[in-house]
Amino acid sequence: MTRYAIGDLQGCEQELHALLARLRFSADRDRLWFVGDLVNRGPGSLATLRLVRSLGDNAVVVLGNHDLHLLAVAHGAQRLRRSDTLDEVLTAPDRDQLIEWLAARPLAHAEGADLMVHAGVVPQWSVALTLQLAAEVESALRRDARALFEHMYGNEPERWSERLAGMERLRFVINVLTRLRLCTADGRIDVALKGVPPPPPSLLRPWFEHPQRATRDARVIFGHWSALGLVQRPGLLGLDTGCVWGGELTAADLDSDRAPVSVPCAGYQRIGVD
């Protein structure tokens, strides 16, 4: 059995088919790990959801910010944005089944020494704590999805504390796991900044560059940061290579040192368009 981790799809279904062909993927022997953002901004969100769902247990998926946005819109807690390409999903005859399946995906997945999240983790979180906090959000999603989505949006609170409670705690966890790029060593996050990291003297650094982060003994697999492209460092695998922006869709073999495999993307969005 081979495990392949695949970067942000964002509705690039044709590129996914091309990538699976290059990998010679077989459901009889292989598993696919998806780092989240299955949907939105590309032209094939509906076909992408159908394909990944059809893989059953051969697909491990964590939720990204675009996946949560689709769920929020489907539950009537948010409106579509100008750049969204989700109408086909929302009007599909199998909409309810797809939304139910997507809502049941976790926000973090751990297996052996590997931890997969969409965006990142603050330095204070261990693998065990990350999974615990993700489970708190997943429980709230099952309990009252609309209430969660109505209060999910916002950039506050900006600093981690064990004392966070209620919706503030859930919002912080969601922001970290699905939107984080930059933070300080003491757990202050900035989820508004995009692009390349700011230079010193800013204390904001990529979340994975803080040397005492509690996940440093795991291999963290993530996406969400297309400006960085492929990230391969000891204990780190970043796979958002900007497919929807005209970059590539990339897969990495998690069980060998083979070079990652990529396919080019047609480019469905222009950088800077929101």
C-alpha positions, 0 to 999 in steps of 0.5 A: 500500500502506498500513501500519496498526499495531494495538495489543494485541489480547489475544484481542479478535477481534470488535473486530479485525474491527470495526477492520478494517471501519472501516479498509476493510482489503484484503489486496490493498493493505494490511499490518498491524503488530501490536505483540504480545500477540495472545492472552490475557484476551480471549475469542477468542484462538483465533480471533484467532490463526487470523485473523492467521495467515491474513493471511500476509505481510500481517501483521507480528507481534512477540511480547509477554509474553502470547504468550510465556506461551502458548508456555511453557504449550504447551511444558510449561514453565509452568502456566496462571494464573487469569486466562488464557483460553488453553484453547481454543488449547491444545485446538484441532485446529490447536494445533500449527500455531498454536504453530509459527507464533507461535513463529516471530514475531520480538521486534523488527521494523525497516523504514525508520525504524520499529522495532516492539517490544512494550514498549520498549528501554533507552536504551543500545540502538540499533536495530541492537543491538535487532535483534541481541539479539532475534535471539539470543532467537529463535535460542534459541527455535528451538534449545531452546524448553523450555529457554528458557521454563523459565528465562525468568521472573524480574526479574533481572538488572535492569541492561543490560551487554554482559557479560551472557551465557547465560540472564541475557542472554536473560532481560534481553532478553526482559524489555526487549522484552516487559515494559519500562515504566520504566528509569533513564538507565543501563539499570536496569529495573523490570518490576514497576511498572505504572500511571502513572510514579512522580514524582520523585525516582525515577530511573525514567522511561518508557523513551522519556523518556530524551533520550539513548536510542540509538533516538531517531532512529527511530520506535518503535512499541510497546504494553504500557502501557494506563495511558498510552493512545495515545502520539503524539510525534515518534518514538513511537507507543504503541498499547495503548489498553486494549481488553481492559480496556474501552478501545479497539482502535486502529490508526494509519496509518504512512504518513500523518498521518491520525488513528488509528482506534479501536473500543470494546471490551466490556471482558473484564477488570477492572483489577487482576485478575491 
